[in-house]
Amino acid sequence: MASRRLFLQQSGLIASSLAFSPLTIAQAPKKDRLGIALVGLGYYSTDLLAPALQLTKNCYLAGIVTGTPSKAEQWMKKYNIPEKNVYNYENFDKIANNPDIDVVYVVLPPSMHREYVVRAARAGKHVWVEKPMAVTEKECQAMIDACKQNKRLLTVGYRLQHEPNTQEYIKFLREGKIGKIKMVSCSAGYYDARTDHWKQKKEMGGGVMYDMGVYVLQGARLATGEEPISLTAQQYTTRPEVYKNGLDETTMAQLVFPSGARAAVQTSYGMNMNFLHVTGEKGFLKMEPYSAYNGQKGEASGGVKIEHKYDVPRQQAMQMDDDADAIMNNKPVIAPGEEGLRDIRIVEAIYRAAKSGQSVKLT
């Protein structure tokens, strides 16, 4: 874990001027493992995070927050969670008085992220929040500010930044193995047959660009090591009865970076696609699949092969172990809140560009 963090810091993926300084984090009594409370017990918590917390070394599942009593009973029994560590959305703030819980992991629809991140920070807990970080840049900033004011760490659940295949391809590119980056193409999508999930509800932060789109923005940003300065975008749907009122089923964007590199990114709830292709002056790198929960593999110029194998849910376990280690040892996190804010700033610009049909500049 320490080596992964060192590499990301050396690669410029953690902006030291933006990451929390160790001196700004309020210190708690030293623990061998941190207690995690999951807020929201949907698919991601149930099928991935809770099982991953059975594999972690630096943290464990200590509590839950749910509005469904039947779920609370099931989780208490399955994971031996004491009743005193079970909360609902009304009494959530009482978590401040519970020393068993060190970190609150917000796994709710994006429209609810700001509220529960701020409440968790005010309760004196460190906060992990699932992607997308929030719906607007303004909300992201409010979350960052609340955690800083309360001297708590805020981390975005960007599992891929903790993932060994991702870290290897970034290192390969940063070492200049294919020369100056000229073009990036990144896609992430699947066919979502649901019609009444929060992802199909605009008021809850739905739309593919917020969800799967964050992966392709990460692909472009991590591959180039830069932030885009302008972009154009297009959006469409083949199911207007589901994706309506401006909600996007498929989004494509073209990004321009300061070095002159270009990126074409595509994301969709209407088709299966998952790859990253980077073209440099002297060669190429390709990852396919790129953003899956496991099975990532890649190849690059010079006969380079990238394939670190592991089982689900090791990505999530690595992510949470890294983030818990950062808290316990007063280190910068790999994906601080500022990293999530950068993506949401671009997402908002993509929506503006798609609506106007014009190029949008990013400052």
N, C-alpha and C positions, 0 to 999 in steps of 0.2 A: 504493500500500500504506500509506503513511504517513497519507494522508487517511482511509482506511478505519479504521485503528486509532484515529485521533483522534476520529472520529465515535463509535465504540463506547465509547470512554472517556467522552466527553461525555454519551452516552446512558445511562450508568450500567450498561453491560453488563459492564464490568470493575470489580470491587470493589477499589478501590485498597488497602484494608486487608488484602485477601487475596492479591492478586497479588504476585509476587515483586518486591521492591525491587531496583533495579539494583545496589545495593551488596551484595546477598547472592549474586550470581551469580559463581562463579569465572571469571576471565577467561583465555582461551586466546589464542595468537598470532593476530593479525588475518588473516582469510582473505577472498578475494573470493567464494567459495562454500563451503557446508558439505557435507561428505560424509554421505550418509544410508545406513544399513543397514536393510533391510526384514526383519523377523522374522516368518516365515510367508509362504509363497508361494501362498496360495489365490487365489480369484477376485479379491478386491479388490486385492491387490498386483499380480497378473498383468495384469488387464484395465484397471485404473484408476491405481494409484499409480505403477507403473513407467512407463507411457506418459506420465503427468503429469510425471514427473521428467525427461522429455526436453524439456519445455516451460519448466521453471523457470529463473529467472535467478539466484536466490540459493542454490540447492542442487542436488545431482546424486546419482544413484544410485552409491554407492561400494561397497556390499557387501550381502551377503544372509546370512540364517540359515535353514537348512532341514534337515529330517531325511531328505530324499529325495535321494540322490546324483544320480539322473538329472535332477532339476530343477536342481540346482546346475550340472551340465554345460551344460544348455540355456541357463540365464541367463548363465553366463560367456561363452558364445559370442555370444549375442544382444546383450548389453549391454557386452561387452568388460570384464568384471569380473575383476581378477587373482585368482589362486587364493588369495593371502594374505589376501584380503578376504572369503573364503567360510568360514562357520562352521556347525556343527551345534549341537544343543541341549546336547551334552555339553561341548564346548570353548568355549561361548559366552563365558565369563568372560574368556578370553584377548583378547577384543576391547578390553580395557583397554589393551593394549600397541600398539594400532593407531592411529597419528595420522591415517590417512586418514579414519577414521570419527568424526564429531563428534556425530551424532544417531542414536539407535536408535528406529525406528518399529515399535512392537509391534502386529502385525496377526494376532492369534491368537484362538481362542475366549475369551470373557470369563473363564472359570474360570482361565485361564493368565495373565491380565494382571498380577496382583499380582506373581507370581514374577519375570517378565521385566522389569517396570518397576524393581523393586527391584534386581535383578541389574545392569541397565544403569546405574542411578544409582551403584551401588557401583563399577562399572567406570569411572566418571568421565565418562559420556556424558549429554548432554541426551536427554530422552525425549519422544517423541510416542506416544500410545496411542489406538487406535481406540475408538469408542463401541460398546457401553456401556463406561464406564470400568472397571467391575469388577462383581462380583455383590453385594457388600454395601458399606454405608457404611464399615464398619470397614476393609475392604480398600482402599477409596479413600483413607482417611486414612493408612494405612500407606504407600501409594505417594507421597502428598504429603510425608509426613515423611521418607522415604528420599531424595527429591530435594532437599529443603531441607537435610538433614544433609550431603549431598554437594555442595551449592551448584550444583545442576543445575536447569535449567528443565523443568517438566512441562507438557505441553500435550495437551488432548483433541482428537481429530480431528473437531470440529464444523464440517464444511465449510460449512454454511449461514451461519454467523456471518461468514464471509469473502465471502459471495456478494452481488453488487450489488443484486439484486432484494430480497433479505431486508433488506439494510442500508437500502434506500430506504423500504420499508414501515415499518420500525421508526422511522426518522427522521420519517416522516409522522405516525405515531401519537404520538411523543414531543412533536411540535410542537403537539399538541392539535387537529389538523385535524378530528377527529370528536368532540371533546369527551371527557369522562370515559368511560373504557371500562366498559361494563356487562356484556358477554357475549362470550365467545370460544368458537368451535367449531372443532376441529381434528381431522383424520383422516389417517391414513397406514397403508396396508395393501396387500397384494397376495396373489394366490392362490399359495401355495407347494406344489407337487405333490410335493416331496421327502418322504421318510419316514425317512431315516437320516443326515441332516445334523446338525451340532452344534446347529443351531437347534431340533431336535426332541429334544435330549437335555438333561434338566434338570441333570445333574451337570456339564455343560460350559458352563452359563450360558445354556441355551436358553430359549425362551418368547418370545412376541411383545412383551411389555411391555419387556423389556430391549433388544430390537433396534429394531423400528419404533416402539415406545412412547416412546423417548427423543425422537423427532422431534416428537410431539404435545405432550410436556411442554415442550420448547423453544418450540414455537409459543405455548402458553399463557403461559409465563413471559416471553418476549420481547415479546409483544403487550401484556401488562399492565404489564411492568416491575416485577413484584412476585413474592414467594414465597408459595405457598399456605399457609393456616393450618389447613385441615381438608379432608377429602375422603371421598367414598364411592366404591365401585367394584363392578363385576360382571365375571365372567369365564365363558366357556363354550367348548365345542368341538363341532363337527359331525363330527369324526373322532376319537372316543375311542381308536381303535386306534393312532393316531399320537400324539396329545396326551393323555398319560396321567400318572398320579401327580402331579396338580396342575399339569402343564404347560399353559400357556394358548395357545390358538389365536386367541381374540378377547378383548380387554379393553376395557372402557369405564369411565371415571372422571369424577366431577364434583368440581371443585375450587372452593374458596372462598378469595378473596384479601382482604387487610386493607382495601382500599378499598371492599369490597362487591361487586367484580366476580366473576362466575362463569365457569367454563370447563367445557365438555363435551368430552372427548377420547375418541377411538376409534382402536383399532389392531387389525390382524388379519392372519393368514396365510391367511385363508379367503375374502377378497374384496378387490377392487381399489377403493381410495379414496385421495384425495390432495388435500386442500384446507384452507385457513385462512379463517375468516370472523369478522371482528371487528365488533361493534356498539357504537357510542358514543352519547352523548346527542344528538349532532348529525349523525350519519351512520354510514357503514359503510366497511369495507375488506375486499376479498376477493382471495385469491391461489389460483389453480388452474391448473396443479398448483402445489403448495406446496413439496414436498421432493424433487422429481425431480433427476436429475443435470444436466438442462438443460431449457429450454422453460418456465421459470417466467414467469407473467404475472399481472397483477393489475389491479384497478380499484377506485376509491373515489369517495366523494361529491365532487361538484364537477367531475365529468368527468375525474378523474385516472386516467392509465394508467401502469402499471409494467410494463416489458418490456425487460430488457437481454438481448440474445441472445448466445450463445456456444456453442461446441461442447464435447462431452465430450472430454477430462477437465479442462476449464479450472477447474472448481470446486476440484478437488484440487490443481491447480497453484497457484491463488491462495492456498489454505490453506497449503501448504508454503512458498511464497515469503514470505508474511506471517510465519509462525512462524520461518523462518530469519532474516529481517530482525530480528525481535525479539531473537534470540540474538546476532547479530553486532553489533547496535547497543545492546545492554543495555537493552532496553525491555520493559515488561510485555507479555505475550502476550494475544491476544484471548480465548482460552478456556483459562484455567489449570485445573489439577487441581481446584481448589475448585468450578469450574463443573460438572464432571462429578459430583463428590460430591453437589451439590445435587440433581441429577436422580436419582441412585441412592437418595438418602434418600426421595424421593417414590415411586420405584418400589417400594421395600420397604413403604412405607405403603399403597400400592395393593394389594399382595398381602395384607397384613394385613386391609384393609377388605373385600376380596373374600371372603376366607376366613371372616371373622366376620359379615359382613352388617351391620356397624355403621360409623358414622362414626369416622374416625381423625383425631385432632388432630396437627398438626405444630408443634413448638416450635423 
